[in-house]
Amino acid sequence: MGLEDPGAAMSIWKSGMRVAAALAVAVAFGVMPGCAYFRHRAEDAAEVIDLGVTWSDRFGLAAYGNFASITPGGLGYVDGYFAGIGGGQIGATEHYEGSIGLLGWGYEEVGWGDHDKNVPGTLDRQHVGLLGFLLAPFDRRLSYAPS
């Protein structure tokens, strides 16, 4: 049975129409007023990843990465601005980052928006890496954690 068979072509067409109808219903429920599914998924993404571009009027350099707060590596210092998805928000904001990672241990401090890098209570600070988990935690806002 090939596509030249009218019965097979009709069966494929019907299956395609069922899938399209199911997708249309899912999208319709997702964008209806009162159903904020897609908005909540965008908010979830903003809380999970930090992805964007930083710039500053002063010199700063960051070559730092950390996977799941377990494997920090590199060094970073940026005191300027951030545009992208980060800190639980989407857009552009003031940004500060100071970090160091030596694979088994690391330290991160990050400030988003209204912060003062000289006032620890306005920054999100944490030890990371396997050794970092053994150190006492810092006071930080529970809504966001670096890495």
KAQUI-V312739 format. One record per residue. N is the residue number from 1. RES is the residue in three letters. PSI is psi in degrees with one decimal (NA if undefined). Layout:
BEGIN
N;RES;PSI / N;RES;PSI
END
This chain:
BEGIN
1;MET;117.0 / 2;GLY;-174.6 / 3;LEU;-16.2 / 4;GLU;-14.8 / 5;ASP;118.9 / 6;PRO;-33.7 / 7;GLY;-41.6 / 8;ALA;-41.7 / 9;ALA;-41.1 / 10;MET;-38.7 / 11;SER;-42.7 / 12;ILE;-42.0 / 13;TRP;-44.4 / 14;LYS;-41.6 / 15;SER;-42.9 / 16;GLY;-39.7 / 17;MET;-35.8 / 18;ARG;-43.9 / 19;VAL;-44.0 / 20;ALA;-41.0 / 21;ALA;-42.5 / 22;ALA;-42.0 / 23;LEU;-40.9 / 24;ALA;-42.1 / 25;VAL;-43.0 / 26;ALA;-44.2 / 27;VAL;-42.8 / 28;ALA;-44.3 / 29;PHE;-30.4 / 30;GLY;-27.5 / 31;VAL;-2.4 / 32;MET;146.3 / 33;PRO;138.4 / 34;GLY;-18.7 / 35;CYS;103.5 / 36;ALA;35.3 / 37;TYR;-52.3 / 38;PHE;-34.5 / 39;ARG;-41.7 / 40;HIS;-35.1 / 41;ARG;-36.4 / 42;ALA;-40.1 / 43;GLU;-39.5 / 44;ASP;-43.8 / 45;ALA;-39.8 / 46;ALA;-27.9 / 47;GLU;-18.0 / 48;VAL;-34.1 / 49;ILE;153.5 / 50;ASP;108.8 / 51;LEU;115.7 / 52;GLY;-159.8 / 53;VAL;136.9 / 54;THR;151.2 / 55;TRP;160.9 / 56;SER;156.6 / 57;ASP;-22.8 / 58;ARG;162.2 / 59;PHE;135.0 / 60;GLY;155.3 / 61;LEU;135.3 / 62;ALA;121.9 / 63;ALA;80.3 / 64;TYR;140.5 / 65;GLY;155.1 / 66;ASN;124.7 / 67;PHE;117.4 / 68;ALA;30.2 / 69;SER;17.3 / 70;ILE;-35.2 / 71;THR;69.6 / 72;PRO;141.8 / 73;GLY;132.2 / 74;GLY;-165.2 / 75;LEU;141.9 / 76;GLY;141.8 / 77;TYR;116.1 / 78;VAL;128.0 / 79;ASP;90.1 / 80;GLY;-117.3 / 81;TYR;158.1 / 82;PHE;135.9 / 83;ALA;125.9 / 84;GLY;-146.6 / 85;ILE;117.6 / 86;GLY;152.9 / 87;GLY;25.5 / 88;GLY;17.9 / 89;GLN;163.6 / 90;ILE;127.0 / 91;GLY;-152.1 / 92;ALA;141.8 / 93;THR;165.9 / 94;GLU;149.0 / 95;HIS;140.1 / 96;TYR;138.3 / 97;GLU;129.1 / 98;GLY;123.0 / 99;SER;151.9 / 100;ILE;140.0 / 101;GLY;131.9 / 102;LEU;40.5 / 103;LEU;-57.5 / 104;GLY;-20.7 / 105;TRP;147.8 / 106;GLY;166.1 / 107;TYR;135.1 / 108;GLU;138.9 / 109;GLU;132.5 / 110;VAL;137.2 / 111;GLY;134.6 / 112;TRP;136.9 / 113;GLY;-125.7 / 114;ASP;98.1 / 115;HIS;163.6 / 116;ASP;114.7 / 117;LYS;-16.1 / 118;ASN;-3.9 / 119;VAL;102.7 / 120;PRO;-31.1 / 121;GLY;-13.8 / 122;THR;0.3 / 123;LEU;152.7 / 124;ASP;118.3 / 125;ARG;142.0 / 126;GLN;149.5 / 127;HIS;145.6 / 128;VAL;173.6 / 129;GLY;168.5 / 130;LEU;-41.0 / 131;LEU;-32.5 / 132;GLY;-29.8 / 133;PHE;-20.3 / 134;LEU;-16.7 / 135;LEU;155.6 / 136;ALA;138.9 / 137;PRO;156.1 / 138;PHE;159.2 / 139;ASP;128.2 / 140;ARG;160.2 / 141;ARG;133.1 / 142;LEU;-11.4 / 143;SER;-15.5 / 144;TYR;140.5 / 145;ALA;134.2 / 146;PRO;163.2 / 147;SER;NA
END
